[in-house]
Each structure stands twice: as C-alpha cells, then as structure tokens.
Amino acid sequence: MTSETSTEPQLLELLERALSASCAASLRAAVKLGLADALGEAPATADELAAVIGAAPDPLRRLLRSLTCHEVFAEDGTGRFAHTEVSRLLRSDAPDSLSHLVLWMTEPWTWELWGRLDESVRTGRDVFFDLHGQEFFEHVRAAWPESAAVFDLAMTQASKQSATAIAGVLPLAGGRTVADIGGGQGFLLASLLERHPGVRGILFDRPDVVAGADPRLRDGGALAGRVRLESGDCRKEVPADADVYVFKNILGTNDEDAAAMLGNVVRTARSGAGVWIVENFVDDGPGRRFSTAMDLRMLLTVGGRKHTRQSLLDLVERSGLTVRDVQPVNSYQHLIEATT
C-alpha cells in the first residue's frame, strides 16, 4: 500500500469538511424553496417536485442528491426521493419544525463572518462591529428587519424543542412567581404556566420582543391572567418580585454582560430566590459538535461564548450565587440550579 493510498480516506474527509458550507447552503435552499413541504408521504421525482415548487428540474435533482448524501432526504432505486426523520423537521407544519432555526443559522450575513474567523481568534473579539459599525442585535433589528423576524421565530422553535423537557425538570411547586429573563416570545414561560397551574409568570425582554409575545400570554389569552409582560434591558435591571429567575441560553453574549445579568438578580431579588440557568456546555454531552459551532458563532457576532461546565459554574458563583445542582435537560442542554 502506498502512502498516497493510505492517506486517501483522510484526504477525502478533510476536503469534505472544507466544503461543509455546501451542506448549510443546501439546507437553507431546501427551506427557502419549500422542498420538505412539497414532498408528501409518497416518494416523488425531482421533475415532479420541480413542477410543484417552480424550480428547474436538473438543479433541483442536484440539490436533492447533495442533501441525500447528508441523509436529509432518501432516494430509492427508481430516482424518487422520500422523507427521512431529518427532512420532516424542515416542514413548516411539523410540530417540532426547525425551519426557522435553519434559516437563522444560515442568514446571508453569516457567510462573511465565517470567512473572518481567523481575525476573531487572533484578537479575541467579534468581527461584526468592525464590519457594520453597530452591535450585533442593534444592527440586525435596524438594518435587517426580515432577519430579525426570522430570529424571533427561530427562538420560538428552539423553545418548543426544549420547553417540555425543561418544564419537566424545573422544581416548581406552590404559588410561586417565575421571571423568564430574556424569554423572547415566552413559549417556555407559557409551557411552565400550563404545567403548573398555581404558578404566576413575568416575561422580561426588549420592548419589541415582548410586543410579539405568545398569544397565550397576551390580553385575551388563556394564560394572560397569570402573567405580566415587562420590557427592559436585563444587563441593567431585572424584576424585583420573582421567586425564581430563569435564564435560558442568554448568558453566552460575553462574560461581562452575563455577570451583569446575574449580578442584577443578586442585587434585586430577595434572599433565597431561585436562579435556573439552561445552557449548552461545549465539553459535556453528545451535543458537543453543535455547541462548539455555536461557541464560534457567538465569538464572531458578539464576542461571546458557549461555556464549559466549569467556566459557567465559576461565572455563576463569581456573580454571588450559590450553585445547588447541575443536571442534564436533554442531549445538548444542562440546567444549573442556584440561589441568591
């Protein structure tokens, strides 16, 4: 066996990884084209699908072939394509759909950021501000309102994926008030209130986000009588009248902001208030590949990070909280239970 032959598998694997952006782009194209929605329960050819979505048959066949190689769709021996459990997650009508999350992770502005990853690694700072002259979320809201809308929908999808699991492990009992800090449209909070009828809630986020809260939480909604919608900046303040504060996937912005958020709870909340932090660890669990990728994206956009288990525990305790327990929520998230 020659050395060239012995290294061929590694060479091919490396080149495949170097072209991995094609997989992300193919997933985005599938969502934008409505491909998963167009494909029903019966297998269909590329020509048949092209007629439904208004695409050119040959390029669509090539797109499907690429996605089949990544096991998103399946192809039978007659040139027909069929759904897999993965492709069904791209359907807009699926209860566990990830279509908006796929769009958010592949928005057009992301490609230029990834090309500058070496700059962030050298400097330890994000590259977004130098490119656009504004902080990440400020610029997205102002310059790319369609992308901001995708973000809101994506965060709701993310909450739907984990809300049931999180609600199942949070130790709620009795007539307590839960404040979901940076809770987006409030899907997690709504899930908690539905699971625990004696609990009241506060949804706390930016004014534009709270304005689009889950219909169950707004006036006339099934849970409106048990919830308060409050707007503000959690880096500056948090509500003072909660028994429990929930922080779900918002402590990765940067360590300074994360410490400020937790410090606001320490200064504001009553002694013994619960603080529940749901985050991905980059060094624990089968979701490490996802978490490490998100870690680099956080570096590029806001100079932030996804933490190791120990670095997040250190941050929580430096903020003045006492950690009581750490437990897995699912394959890619953990719950840190702390108190003031």
Secondary structure, DSSP 4 states (H G I P E B T S, - for coil): --HHHHTHHHHHHHHHHHTTHHHHHHHHHHHHHTHHHH--SS-EEHHHHHHHHT--HHHHHHHHHHHHHTTSSEE-TTSEEE--TTGGGG-TT-TT--HHHHHHHT-THHHHHHTTHHHHHHHSS-SHHHHHSS-HHHHHHHH-HHHHHHHHHHHHHHHHHHHHHHHHHS---SS-EEEEET-TT-HHHHHHHHH-TT-EEEEEE-HHHHTT--TTTSTTSTTGGGEEEEE--TTT---SS-SEEEEES-TTS-HHHHHHHHHHHHHHSPTT-EEEEEE--TTSSTTHHHHHHHHHHHHHHHS--PPPHHHHHHHHHHTT-EEEEEEESSSS-EEEEEE-
